[in-house]
Amino acid sequence: MIRLQEISGDLWDYHRDGAVVAITVGGLLNKNGLCAMPRGCARQAAERFPRLPYTLGEQIRRFGPHVFDLGQRIVSFPVENSPYDMPELKIIGQSCRELVELCDYKGWPEIIVPRPGCGQGGLPWQEVAPVLKKYFDDRFFIISSGEKS
């Protein structure tokens, strides 16, 4: 069984240093077709990249909530149907599978993933970690806030 590679720090420091980062999102679109990104790393991404809610909203409208390469080394990682719902382990598992497939296709050597569903989503890390271990290999680094390792 693979041991999850855990790191700490600011997701956006790793992004600035050239890493591909995943942002945890829901599948809710507002009346203008923008993806609702009201909290956590999704909100931070929307603030840094103002077109991101539109880009992700368009992908969700056309294909449903999935892992998408959103450009600028940012990847969506669905954890819930709506940011107002509780994250679901089943959705996290599906996102893990899709992210591995995308990384295989793109040839990315590493990707930084926040603890999906654990921050403001409220899931306990002890429940989420086994799901990630099932899919992720040594290309995946799970980040929690704190000092950069």
Secondary structure, 3 states (H helix, E strand, C coil): CCCCEEEECCHHHHHHCCCEEEEEEECCECCCCCECCCCHHHHHHHHHCCCHHHHHHHHHHHHCCCCCECCCCEEEEEEECCCCCCCCHHHHHHHHHHHHHHHHHHCCCCEEEECCCCCCCCCCHHHHHHHHHHHCCCCEEEEECCCCC
